[in-house]
Amino acid sequence: MTLLIKHHLMAGWRNILKYKTQNLISVVSLSVGTLLFAIVIWIAGMLWQNIIYTEWDKNSLRVEFYECELDYDQMMEQMGDSVWNMRRLSTDVLRKLQQCKTVDELVWRGFTSYQNLEVKDLEGKSHALQEVRYKSVSPNYFKVHHYRSALTGEEIGMVKPGTIIISSQTRNKFLDKDTNPVGYEISTFITYKRIADVFESKAASKREDGVFVVLGDDEEMKMKCYDVEGNDAVVWFAVRAEEIRVSLKEGCSMEDFKIEVAKRMPQYKMHVVTGGIPFPRAILDILMFLIIFLGASVLLIGLSGYLKMQIQLFNLRSREMALRRCNGAKSVHLFMLLACELLLVFILVGICSILLTMGITEYAIPRLVFVGIDIVEMYSFDVKEILGVEAWITLATFFVSLIIACWSVRKVVKMPVGMVAGRSYSPRTLWNSTMQVIQYFVATILFFCIVAAFWVIQHNMQNFETVNEPNFYKRLICMQALDTPDLDKIPSVEYVGRIFYLSYPRPVANELDSADTEEVEMVGSTCTLDAGTLKRLNMNVKEEMTKDVNTLNKWSAENYTIPVCAKMKEAEAVAKLLGVKYDDSKMMYAGNDRCVKLGYLPLIDTRRDGGINPINSYMVYPRMDLGYVKNLIAMEGAYEYGPKDVLIFPKEGRYSDALEDVRDMIRKAHPYLPTNASLPVFSAFEVFFKTLQIVRMVHQLCLLLVFVSLCSIILSVYSSVSLETRGRQKEVAIRKVHGAKTKDIVMLFSKYYVRTLIIAFVITAVFALALFLGISISGGFPDGEESLNILYYFSIPYLTSIAVITLVTFLTIWQKIYKVAHTNAALMVKKE
């Protein structure tokens, strides 16, 4: 038996080499498809778990509190979805919610501003923890979200108040991946100091990155900070509402809950959103199916092409099979021969998939992480898991191929030897045609989705405008952590600007000059910076506001502008620096402080395509050095909600020198940094235009997928037509002897591909229409004329897909068909 298997493996290897071109095409297509499908399956699993974990209770309610005479919808319509409109949760609110008789379980999460921390290990060595947020959470937070310890692998469950747990992403920012930081001190805490655990979850998204402080109902977070004079002080950070959910007791309704809260906290208005998935489950199922289908598309194209080739090869080798049977081979031996060939091919597929995965990990993933692709930042790319998924996919495709191939060639194996010897090649088997139709169907769907995505991206980006050309920011340096006071003393640096983002609370009416707060123009979410930075960014203040009220196109630097203001005591100096008129009658309020409106500016380029909350105003100061910035938040009574941007303007022609000088100064100012730590110093273009880089990368990815899918079709069709023309040479010669012309030979080969193309395109149209109707019925698309417009617009990519695939197919087969049609009939018969 061992010798027989060895013989079949050797015979299979010889056959692979005999048809090396076709087999090489199959191995490449299958390995690329396996890798892409493995990544999609892995990501889809992460997303699905995220949905399941966030849907921890279908009866949970997300609640928000605010102080306003308007109802929630009116407030959002008039003021926008800004952070400053919402009432920050206090521990008193949480305590009263927990005491509600209708509430079964309360889960909440709060946050503070971004911080640069110093962490001391067990030996007293310092480590820099850059730009991280403290998150205050309820004791049951980790239990509800099923988060596991990255150290033990067990679920964390309920946690005692006072415990500090950090995310694995935060741990990896300042320590090696396998380091155990339990017992390390976070030096800025007053009451809580030591890290107790590290959590991770396949459902943990980017928002879960940070230092988590578990608080009880009657506790507040105490941290070290600076007072206005710059001295150390202890401050109490009130819990800022990022998310609060309640699960109601059995038999209690939402209305019961609202009535009880209104009685307990009449001073607040409450907005309630039901928990669970925010869109119909049917749409989620359809989208998940579509994602998996698209991920499997390249694999399906390659697999159907490979199986079609195997069917054709067995038809070509029917005489070889007959001779083996004459020499005593049984049907099981012939099936073993086929199985050994398939096994060798899929071993090669597995090896190629591993090599491609290593290449992706080494070169592509670091680039994706750098430009901020969310799906890569959400989940650490686990090579072992990807390779495991690839192994299962390879095994599954091997067994599927084995079953289909064996079933399709059973007639050749069991046909009487005499019939096989006199039988000519016939390419038009049911299995062969089925594989061809599947290939065209999948390719059309894939090509349609890529073209549609490309078109949508282009449509949405066509109005993208900036104050400066994006390349302008390639000459500037940006830091978002490890700021030092002496940056502006570097000889190669001309100017240092600091930009950060504050959200001011809504003022109390009786503390303002006007009794009616609704008539007062107020500062909300601000971009806070100094006048020198504005001037160097070529931003000139305009007297009048320009706003496209119909589209509010924030991508456009011309159609959307927002107010520029300065605090009353500094407004005149700021106006002089900006070169604008000073008019103290144009008043605005930042919290309860009076400001002067100086004019209007478009959105700053540094946040035009950023991911933080939108800004609705500028707060400008004469100058902001590092010491002033440290005191500013305490002085303002606002809170920081975005990363601080330190923008460094090098002197003319000295960008490279300034980049090196800044890095050297950071190392001197922060000697506790690990020597191999990568410093957060980049080109401003790389930091501020991540969306633009992502769009460009998506364009490249679309082109790559188009190229891969078209190559799969071209190579598969080329392999198919090569085997077909090779097997039908005798038939072509006889037809030519009987008077067949070149066009007749071309039609002979072409009509088969025309028929399979038409069948595939019809199936694709039915599939797409059913998908569209399914989403429409589920409420995913609007009704009426707008829905028909969507259908019309997406018909363009579909027709484009049909045209391209048809053209590619006939350009591929034309060369082979034309060649065989012009071959001398006598030579073909002699060769046969």
C-alpha positions in Angstrom: 0.0 0.0 0.0 2.9 2.3 0.8 4.5 1.6 -2.5 1.2 2.3 -4.3 0.8 5.6 -2.6 4.4 6.5 -3.4 3.8 5.5 -7.1 0.6 7.7 -7.2 2.4 10.7 -5.7 5.3 10.4 -8.2 2.8 10.0 -11.1 0.8 12.9 -9.8 4.0 15.1 -9.6 4.9 14.2 -13.2 1.4 15.2 -14.3 1.7 18.5 -12.4 5.0 19.2 -14.2 3.5 18.1 -17.6 0.8 20.8 -17.3 2.9 23.2 -15.2 1.5 26.4 -16.7 -2.1 25.4 -15.8 -1.2 24.1 -12.3 0.9 27.2 -11.6 -2.0 29.4 -12.4 -4.2 27.3 -10.1 -1.7 27.4 -7.2 -1.3 31.2 -7.4 -5.1 31.8 -7.7 -5.9 29.5 -4.8 -3.2 30.8 -2.5 -4.2 34.4 -3.0 -7.9 33.5 -2.6 -7.1 31.5 0.6 -5.2 34.4 2.1 -7.9 37.0 1.3 -10.7 34.7 2.5 -8.8 33.9 5.8 -8.4 37.6 6.5 -12.1 38.3 5.8 -13.3 35.4 7.9 -11.0 36.5 10.8 -12.2 40.1 10.6 -15.8 39.1 10.2 -15.5 37.0 13.3 -14.1 39.9 15.3 -16.9 42.2 14.1 -19.5 39.6 14.8 -18.2 39.1 18.4 -18.1 42.8 18.8 -21.8 43.0 17.8 -22.7 40.1 20.1 -20.9 41.6 23.1 -22.2 45.1 22.7 -25.6 43.6 22.4 -25.2 42.3 25.9 -28.9 42.6 26.6 -31.6 43.4 24.1 -33.6 45.0 26.9 -30.8 47.4 27.8 -31.3 51.2 27.4 -28.6 53.8 26.6 -29.4 57.0 28.5 -28.1 60.6 28.2 -28.9 63.5 30.4 -29.0 67.2 29.4 -30.2 70.6 30.6 -32.2 72.4 28.0 -35.8 73.5 27.6 -36.0 72.0 24.2 -36.7 68.3 23.6 -33.8 66.1 22.4 -34.6 66.3 18.7 -35.0 70.0 18.7 -31.8 70.5 20.6 -29.8 68.3 18.2 -31.4 70.1 15.2 -30.5 73.6 16.5 -27.1 72.8 18.2 -25.7 69.8 16.5 -24.3 66.7 18.0 -21.6 68.4 20.0 -20.1 67.1 23.1 -20.8 70.2 25.1 -24.5 70.0 24.8 -24.7 66.9 27.0 -24.7 67.0 30.8 -21.7 65.3 32.2 -22.7 62.4 34.5 -21.9 62.9 38.1 -21.6 60.2 40.8 -24.9 61.6 42.2 -26.7 60.8 39.0 -25.2 57.3 38.9 -26.2 56.7 42.5 -29.8 57.8 41.9 -30.0 55.6 38.7 -28.8 52.6 40.7 -31.5 53.2 43.3 -34.3 53.2 40.8 -36.7 50.3 41.5 -37.1 49.7 37.7 -33.3 49.2 37.2 -31.9 45.7 37.4 -28.3 46.5 36.3 -26.4 49.6 35.6 -23.3 49.7 33.4 -21.4 52.8 32.7 -18.2 54.2 31.3 -16.7 57.6 31.6 -13.5 59.3 30.4 -11.1 62.1 31.1 -8.9 64.1 28.7 -5.8 62.7 27.0 -2.7 62.4 29.2 1.0 61.7 28.9 1.8 59.4 31.8 4.9 58.0 33.5 4.7 54.4 34.6 7.2 52.9 37.0 8.0 49.2 36.9 8.8 47.0 39.9 12.4 48.1 39.8 11.5 51.8 39.8 12.4 52.3 36.2 10.2 54.8 34.4 8.4 54.2 31.1 6.5 56.8 29.0 2.9 56.2 28.3 1.9 58.6 25.5 -1.5 60.1 24.8 -3.8 57.8 26.7 -7.2 58.4 28.3 -8.3 57.4 31.8 -11.6 55.6 31.6 -13.8 55.3 34.7 -16.0 52.3 34.6 -18.6 50.5 36.8 -17.5 47.3 38.7 -19.5 45.1 36.3 -18.2 46.6 33.1 -15.7 43.9 32.3 -18.2 41.2 33.2 -20.9 42.5 30.9 -18.5 42.8 27.9 -16.9 39.4 28.5 -13.4 40.9 28.6 -10.7 38.4 29.3 -7.4 38.8 31.0 -4.5 39.0 28.6 -2.3 37.4 31.3 -4.4 34.4 32.3 -7.0 34.1 29.5 -9.9 33.9 31.9 -12.8 36.3 32.0 -12.3 39.2 34.4 -15.8 39.3 35.8 -16.8 41.6 38.6 -14.0 44.0 39.8 -13.6 45.7 43.1 -13.8 49.5 43.2 -10.3 51.1 43.2 -8.8 48.6 40.8 -6.8 49.7 37.8 -6.9 47.6 34.6 -5.2 48.6 31.4 -5.9 47.4 27.9 -3.4 45.2 26.0 -3.1 48.0 23.4 -2.1 50.4 26.1 0.4 47.9 27.6 2.0 47.5 24.2 2.6 51.2 23.9 5.3 51.2 26.5 6.2 47.6 27.2 6.8 44.4 25.2 3.8 42.4 24.3 4.5 39.6 26.7 5.4 41.8 29.7 3.3 41.4 32.9 2.8 44.9 34.2 0.8 43.9 37.4 2.1 46.0 40.3 3.5 48.8 38.1 2.6 52.3 39.4 0.9 54.9 37.3 2.5 57.9 39.0 -0.2 60.6 38.3 -2.8 58.8 40.5 -3.3 60.0 44.1 -5.6 57.3 45.5 -5.2 54.5 43.0 -1.7 53.6 41.9 -0.9 50.0 40.9 -2.0 48.1 37.8 -4.0 45.0 38.7 -4.5 43.3 35.3 -4.4 43.7 31.5 -7.6 43.0 29.5 -8.2 42.0 26.0 -11.2 40.9 24.0 -11.8 40.0 20.4 -14.6 42.5 20.7 -12.5 45.3 22.1 -12.4 48.1 19.6 -10.1 51.1 19.4 -12.3 53.1 21.9 -11.5 50.6 24.6 -7.8 51.6 24.6 -6.7 53.3 27.8 -6.3 53.0 31.6 -9.5 51.8 33.2 -10.3 52.9 36.8 -13.1 50.9 38.4 -15.2 53.2 40.6 -18.1 52.6 43.0 -21.3 54.6 43.1 -19.9 57.0 45.7 -16.3 57.5 44.4 -14.6 60.0 42.2 -11.3 59.8 40.5 -8.4 61.7 42.1 -5.4 62.6 40.0 -2.4 64.9 40.2 -2.6 68.0 38.1 -1.5 71.6 38.0 -3.3 74.6 39.5 -3.3 77.9 37.7 0.0 79.0 39.2 1.7 75.8 38.0 2.0 74.1 41.4 1.0 70.5 42.0 -2.6 70.1 43.2 -5.1 67.4 43.7 -8.2 67.6 41.5 -11.3 65.5 41.3 -12.3 64.5 37.9 -16.1 64.1 37.6 -17.2 61.2 35.5 -17.8 62.4 32.0 -20.6 60.4 30.2 -19.4 58.4 27.3 -21.8 55.6 27.7 -24.3 54.5 30.3 -26.7 51.6 29.9 -29.4 50.2 32.2 -31.1 46.9 32.1 -34.6 46.9 33.4 -36.1 44.5 35.8 -38.6 41.9 34.5 -42.0 43.4 34.1 -40.8 47.0 33.9 -41.2 49.0 30.8 -39.3 51.9 29.4 -42.2 54.3 30.3 -42.0 53.1 33.9 -38.3 53.8 33.9 -38.8 57.3 32.5 -41.5 58.2 35.0 -39.3 57.1 37.9 -36.2 59.0 36.7 -38.3 62.1 36.2 -39.4 61.9 39.8 -35.9 61.3 41.2 -34.0 63.8 39.0 -36.5 66.5 37.8 -33.7 68.9 37.1 -32.5 66.9 34.1 -34.0 65.8 30.9 -33.2 62.2 29.8 -32.9 60.8 26.3 -33.3 57.1 26.0 -32.1 54.9 23.1 -33.0 51.2 23.1 -30.1 48.8 23.2 -29.1 46.1 20.8 -28.1 46.4 17.1 -28.9 49.9 15.8 -30.3 48.6 12.5 -32.6 45.6 11.5 -31.0 42.2 12.1 -32.0 41.1 8.6 -29.7 43.9 7.1 -26.9 42.7 9.4 -27.3 39.1 8.2 -27.3 40.3 4.5 -24.2 42.5 5.1 -22.3 39.7 6.8 -23.2 37.3 4.0 -22.1 39.9 1.4 -18.8 40.5 3.2 -18.0 36.8 3.5 -19.0 36.2 -0.1 -16.8 39.0 -1.4 -13.9 37.7 0.7 -14.4 34.3 -0.8 -14.8 35.6 -4.3 -11.1 35.3 -5.4 -11.0 31.8 -3.8 -14.1 30.8 -5.6 -12.8 32.1 -8.9 -9.6 30.2 -8.5 -11.3 27.0 -7.2 -13.8 26.8 -10.0 -11.0 27.4 -12.5 -8.9 24.7 -11.0 -11.8 22.2 -10.9 -12.7 23.0 -14.5 -9.1 22.4 -15.5 -9.0 19.0 -13.7 -12.2 18.0 -15.5 -10.7 19.0 -18.8 -7.4 17.2 -18.0 -9.2 14.0 -17.1 -11.1 14.1 -20.4 -7.8 14.6 -22.2 -6.2 11.8 -20.3 -9.1 9.3 -20.9 -6.9 7.1 -23.0 -4.2 7.1 -20.3 -6.9 6.0 -17.8 -8.0 3.2 -20.3 -4.4 2.0 -20.6 -4.0 1.9 -16.8 -7.2 -0.1 -16.5 -5.9 -2.6 -19.2 -2.8 -3.0 -17.0 -4.9 -4.0 -14.0 -5.7 -0.7 -12.4 -9.1 -0.6 -10.6 -11.4 2.4 -10.2 -10.1 3.0 -6.7 -6.5 3.3 -8.0 -7.5 5.9 -10.5 -9.3 7.9 -7.8 -6.2 7.6 -5.6 -4.1 9.0 -8.5 -6.5 12.0 -8.8 -6.4 12.4 -5.0 -2.6 12.4 -4.9 -2.5 15.1 -7.6 -4.9 17.2 -5.7 -3.0 16.7 -2.4 0.3 17.9 -4.0 -1.4 20.9 -5.5 -3.0 21.9 -2.1 0.3 21.4 -0.3 1.8 23.9 -2.7 -1.2 26.2 -2.1 -0.7 26.0 1.7 3.0 26.9 1.4 2.3 29.8 -0.9 -0.4 31.1 1.5 2.0 31.0 4.4 4.6 32.9 2.4 2.0 35.5 1.3 0.8 35.9 4.9 4.4 36.5 6.1 4.8 39.1 3.4 1.6 40.9 4.3 2.6 40.9 8.0 6.0 42.3 7.2 5.2 45.0 4.6 1.5 45.7 4.3 0.2 45.7 7.9 2.7 48.3 9.3 1.6 50.6 6.6 -2.1 50.1 7.3 -1.6 50.7 11.0 0.4 53.9 10.3 -2.3 55.5 8.2 -4.9 54.6 10.7 -7.0 51.9 9.0 -9.6 51.3 11.8 -10.0 47.6 11.2 -6.3 47.2 11.8 -6.1 49.4 14.8 -9.2 47.8 16.3 -7.7 44.3 16.3 -4.1 43.3 16.6 -3.2 41.3 13.5 -2.7 37.8 14.9 -0.6 35.8 12.4 -1.2 32.5 14.2 -4.9 32.9 14.0 -4.8 33.9 10.3 -2.6 30.8 9.6 -5.0 28.6 11.5 -7.9 29.9 9.4 -5.9 29.4 6.2 -5.2 25.8 7.2 -8.9 25.1 7.7 -9.8 26.8 4.4 -7.1 24.8 2.6 -8.4 21.5 4.1 -12.0 22.4 3.2 -11.2 23.4 -0.4 -9.1 20.2 -0.8 -12.0 18.0 0.3 -14.5 19.9 -1.7 -12.2 19.7 -4.7 -11.7 16.0 -4.1 -15.4 15.2 -3.9 -16.4 17.3 -7.0 -13.5 16.1 -9.1 -14.1 12.4 -8.2 -17.8 12.8 -8.9 -17.3 14.6 -12.2 -14.8 12.0 -13.6 -16.6 8.9 -12.5 -17.9 8.4 -16.0 -14.4 8.4 -17.5 -13.2 5.9 -14.9 -16.2 3.5 -15.3 -16.6 3.8 -19.1 -15.8 0.6 -21.0 -12.2 0.6 -22.3 -13.3 0.1 -25.9 -15.5 3.2 -25.8 -12.8 5.2 -24.2 -10.2 4.3 -26.9 -12.4 5.5 -29.7 -13.9 8.5 -28.0 -12.9 12.0 -28.9 -12.4 14.9 -26.5 -15.7 16.6 -25.4 -15.3 19.8 -23.3 -19.0 20.4 -22.8 -19.7 18.5 -19.7 -22.2 19.7 -17.1 -19.6 20.1 -14.4 -17.3 22.0 -16.7 -20.0 24.4 -17.7 -21.1 24.8 -14.1 -17.6 25.8 -13.0 -17.3 28.3 -15.8 -20.7 29.9 -14.9 -19.7 30.1 -11.2 -16.4 31.7 -12.2 -18.2 34.4 -14.2 -20.9 34.9 -11.6 -18.4 35.5 -8.8 -16.2 37.7 -10.9 -19.1 39.9 -11.9 -20.3 40.4 -8.3 -16.7 41.1 -7.2 -16.1 43.5 -10.0 -19.4 45.2 -9.5 -18.8 45.8 -5.8 -15.3 47.2 -6.5 -16.5 49.5 -9.2 -19.4 50.7 -7.0 -17.1 51.3 -4.1 -14.6 53.2 -6.3 -17.4 55.3 -7.7 -18.9 56.1 -4.3 -15.5 57.1 -2.9 -14.8 59.3 -5.9 -18.3 60.9 -5.6 -17.8 61.7 -1.9 -14.3 63.0 -2.3 -14.9 65.3 -5.3 -15.6 68.3 -3.0 -12.5 67.7 -0.9 -10.8 71.1 -0.5 -8.2 72.4 1.8 -6.9 75.8 2.8 -3.4 74.7 1.8 -2.4 72.0 -0.6 -1.9 68.7 1.3 1.7 68.7 0.2 2.2 71.9 2.2 2.0 69.8 5.3 4.8 67.5 4.2 7.2 70.4 5.1 5.8 70.6 8.7 6.5 68.4 11.7 3.8 67.2 14.0 3.9 65.6 17.5 1.0 64.4 19.6 2.9 63.4 22.7 6.1 64.0 24.7 5.9 67.8 24.3 8.9 69.7 25.8 9.3 73.4 26.7 12.5 74.0 24.6 11.3 73.0 21.2 11.3 76.6 19.9 14.9 77.0 21.0 16.1 74.5 18.3 18.2 76.4 15.7 16.5 74.7 12.8 13.0 75.5 14.1 11.3 78.7 13.2 8.1 78.4 15.2 6.2 76.0 17.5 2.4 76.0 17.6 0.2 74.0 19.9 -3.3 73.0 18.9 -5.7 71.3 21.1 -9.5 70.7 21.4 -11.7 71.9 24.3 -15.4 71.5 24.9 -17.1 74.2 27.0 -20.1 73.3 29.2 -23.3 75.1 28.6 -23.5 78.2 30.8 -26.0 78.8 33.6 -28.5 81.5 32.7 -28.4 83.5 35.9 -24.6 83.8 35.6 -24.7 85.5 32.2 -25.3 89.1 31.4 -28.4 88.0 29.4 -31.1 86.2 31.2 -32.0 84.0 28.2 -29.3 81.6 27.3 -31.1 80.6 24.1 -30.4 84.0 22.7 -26.7 84.0 23.5 -24.2 82.8 20.9 -21.9 80.3 22.7 -18.7 78.6 22.1 -19.0 74.8 22.0 -16.3 72.4 20.7 -13.3 74.5 19.9 -10.0 74.3 18.2 -7.7 76.2 20.6 -4.5 77.7 19.2 -2.4 80.8 19.0 -2.4 83.6 16.4 1.0 82.8 15.1 0.0 79.3 14.2 -3.0 80.6 12.3 -0.9 83.0 10.3 1.6 80.4 9.4 -1.2 78.1 8.2 -2.2 80.8 5.8 -5.6 81.1 7.5 -7.0 84.7 7.0 -10.0 85.7 9.1 -13.1 86.9 7.1 -15.7 89.3 8.4 -18.7 87.4 7.0 -19.7 83.8 7.5 -20.1 81.6 4.4 -22.1 78.5 5.0 -23.9 76.2 2.5 -27.0 75.6 4.6 -28.2 73.0 2.2 -25.2 70.7 2.3 -23.1 71.9 5.2 -20.2 70.5 3.2 -17.4 70.4 5.8 -15.0 69.1 3.2 -15.1 72.4 1.4 -12.8 75.2 2.6 -15.0 77.8 0.8 -18.6 76.8 1.7 -18.3 76.3 5.4 -16.8 78.7 8.0 -17.1 78.9 11.8 -16.6 81.7 14.3 -13.2 82.9 15.6 -13.2 84.3 19.1 -10.8 85.3 21.9 -11.2 85.9 25.6 -12.2 89.4 26.5 -8.9 90.4 28.1 -6.8 89.1 25.2 -9.1 89.8 22.3 -7.6 93.2 21.3 -4.1 91.7 21.2 -5.2 88.7 19.2 -7.1 91.0 16.7 -3.9 93.0 16.2 -1.8 89.9 15.6 -4.4 88.6 13.1 -4.8 91.9 11.4 -8.6 92.2 11.9 -10.9 94.8 13.4 -11.6 94.7 17.1 -15.3 95.2 18.0 -16.1 94.3 21.6 -19.9 94.5 20.8 -19.7 91.1 19.0 -20.0 88.9 22.0 -19.9 85.1 22.5 -19.7 83.0 25.6 -17.3 80.2 26.4 -19.0 78.6 29.4 -19.7 81.6 31.7 -16.8 83.7 30.3 -17.3 86.5 27.8 -15.4 86.4 24.5 -15.2 88.7 21.5 -16.0 87.3 18.0 -13.3 88.4 15.6 -14.6 86.9 12.4 -14.9 83.6 10.6 -12.5 80.9 9.3 -12.9 77.6 7.4 -12.3 74.4 9.2 -8.6 73.9 9.9 -6.9 71.5 7.6 -5.5 69.6 10.6 -9.0 68.3 11.4 -10.7 68.5 8.0 -10.6 64.7 7.7 -9.9 63.9 11.3 -11.8 61.4 13.4 -12.5 63.5 16.5 -15.7 65.5 17.3 -16.3 68.3 14.8 -15.3 71.8 16.0 -17.8 74.7 15.7 -15.5 77.5 16.7 -11.9 78.7 17.2 -10.5 80.0 20.5 -7.3 82.1 19.7 -4.7 83.2 22.2 -1.7 85.5 21.6 0.9 82.8 22.4 0.8 79.4 24.0 4.0 77.9 25.4 4.0 74.6 27.2 3.6 76.0 30.6 0.6 78.0 29.6 -1.0 75.0 28.0 -0.7 73.0 31.2 -2.6 75.6 33.1 -5.2 76.4 30.4 -7.7 73.6 31.0 -7.9 74.3 34.8 -8.4 78.0 33.9 -11.0 77.5 31.3 -13.3 75.1 33.2 -13.6 73.1 30.0 -12.4 69.6 29.2 -10.1 68.3 26.5 -11.6 65.8 24.1 -8.9 65.3 21.4 -5.2 64.8 21.1 -3.0 67.8 21.3 -1.1 68.6 18.1 2.3 70.2 18.5 3.0 71.7 15.1 6.6 72.6 14.4 7.5 74.9 11.5 11.1 74.3 10.4 13.2 77.0 8.8 13.3 77.2 5.1 15.0 74.1 3.6 15.8 72.6 7.0 13.0 70.0 7.4 15.3 67.0 7.8 17.6 68.8 10.2 14.6 69.9 12.3 13.2 66.4 12.4 16.4 65.0 13.8 16.9 67.9 16.2 13.4 67.4 17.6 13.9 63.7 18.2 17.2 64.4 19.9 15.6 66.9 22.2 12.8 64.5 23.1 15.3 61.9 24.1 17.1 64.4 26.3 13.9 65.7 27.9 12.6 62.2 28.5 15.6 60.0 29.4 13.3 57.2 30.7 12.2 56.4 27.2 13.3 52.9 26.0 16.2 53.2 23.5 14.3 51.3 20.9 11.0 53.3 21.3 9.7 54.8 18.2 9.1 58.5 18.8 5.8 60.1 17.8 7.4 62.7 15.4 6.0 62.6 11.9 5.3 64.7 8.9 2.2 66.7 9.5 0.7 65.3 6.3 1.0 61.8 7.6 -0.8 62.8 10.8 -3.5 65.1 9.5 -4.4 63.6 6.2 -5.0 60.0 7.2 -8.4 59.9 5.5 -6.8 61.1 2.3 -4.1 58.5 2.6 -6.8 55.9 3.3 -8.8 56.9 0.3 -5.7 56.7 -1.9 -5.0 53.3 -0.4 -8.5 52.2 -1.0 -8.2 53.3 -4.6 -5.1 51.2 -4.9 -6.8 48.3 -3.1 -9.7 48.5 -5.5 -7.3 48.5 -8.5 -5.4 45.6 -6.9 -8.6 43.6 -6.5 -9.7 44.4 -10.0 -6.3 43.3 -11.2 -6.4 40.1 -9.2 -10.0 39.2 -10.3 -9.3 39.9 -13.9 -6.0 38.0 -13.8 -7.8 35.1 -12.2 -10.4 35.1 -15.1 -7.7 35.6 -17.8 -5.5 32.9 -16.5 -8.4 30.5 -15.9 -9.9 31.1 -19.3 -6.5 30.9 -20.9 -5.9 27.6 -19.2 -9.3 26.3 -20.2 -9.1 27.4 -23.9 -5.6 26.0 -24.1 -6.7 22.6 -23.0 -9.8 22.8 -25.2 -7.9 23.7 -28.4 -5.3 21.1 -27.6 -8.0 18.4 -27.2 -10.0 19.3 -30.2 -7.3 19.7 -32.8 -8.4 16.6 -34.7 -12.0 17.8 -34.7 -10.9 21.2 -36.1 -8.8 19.6 -38.8 -11.7 17.4 -39.9 -14.0 20.5 -40.0 -11.5 22.4 -42.1 -11.2 19.5 -44.5 -14.9 19.6 -44.9 -14.8 23.3 -45.8 -15.1 25.1 -42.5 -13.7 28.6 -42.6 -11.9 30.6 -39.9 -15.1 32.4 -38.7 -16.8 28.9 -38.4 -13.9 27.7 -36.1 -14.1 30.9 -34.1 -17.8 30.5 -33.7 -17.4 26.9 -32.7 -15.2 27.8 -29.7 -16.8 31.2 -28.9 -20.5 30.2 -28.6 -19.7 28.1 -25.5 -18.2 31.1 -23.7 -21.1 33.4 -24.9 -23.6 31.0 -23.5 -21.9 30.7 -20.1 -21.4 34.5 -19.9 -25.1 35.1 -20.5 -26.2 32.5 -17.9 -23.8 34.0 -15.4 -24.9 37.6 -16.0 -28.6 36.7 -15.7 -27.9 34.9 -12.4 -25.9 37.9 -11.2 -28.8 40.2 -12.0 -31.3 38.1 -10.2 -28.9 37.8 -7.2 -28.3 41.6 -7.1 -32.0 42.4 -7.4 -32.9 39.9 -4.7 -30.2 41.4 -2.4 -31.5 45.0 -3.1 -35.1 43.9 -2.4 -34.1 42.2 0.8 -32.3 45.3 2.1 -35.2 47.5 1.0 -37.8 45.3 2.7 -35.7 45.4 5.9 -35.6 49.2 5.8 -32.1 49.6 4.7 -33.0 51.8 1.7 -35.6 54.6 1.4 -38.8 53.9 -0.3 -40.2 55.4 -3.5 -38.3 57.4 -6.1 -35.1 57.6 -4.1 -34.8 53.9 -3.9 -35.3 53.7 -7.7 -32.5 56.2 -8.1 -30.2 54.1 -6.0 -31.0 51.1 -8.2 -30.4 53.2 -11.3 -27.0 54.4 -10.1 -25.8 51.0 -9.2 -26.9 49.6 -12.6 -24.0 51.5 -14.1 -21.3 49.5 -12.2 -23.2 46.3 -13.1 -23.2 47.1 -16.9 -19.5 48.1 -16.6 -18.7 44.8 -15.0 -20.5 42.9 -17.8 -18.7 44.9 -20.5 -15.2 44.4 -18.9 -15.5 40.7 -18.2 -16.9 40.0 -21.6 -14.1 42.0 -23.3 -11.5 40.3 -21.2 -12.8 36.8 -21.9 -12.9 37.3 -25.7 -9.5 39.0 -25.8 -8.1 36.0 -23.9 -9.6 33.3 -26.0 -9.1 35.1 -29.4 -5.4 34.5 -29.6 -5.7 30.7 -29.1 -8.8 30.3 -31.2 -7.3 32.3 -34.1 -4.1 30.3 -33.9 -5.8 26.9 -34.1 -8.2 28.1 -36.8 -5.2 29.0 -39.0 -3.2 25.8 -38.3 -2.7 23.5 -41.3 -5.3 20.7 -41.1 -2.9 18.0 -42.5 -0.3 18.8 -39.8 -2.9 18.7 -37.1 -4.1 15.2 -38.2 -0.6 14.0 -38.5 0.2 15.3 -35.0 -2.9 13.7 -33.6 
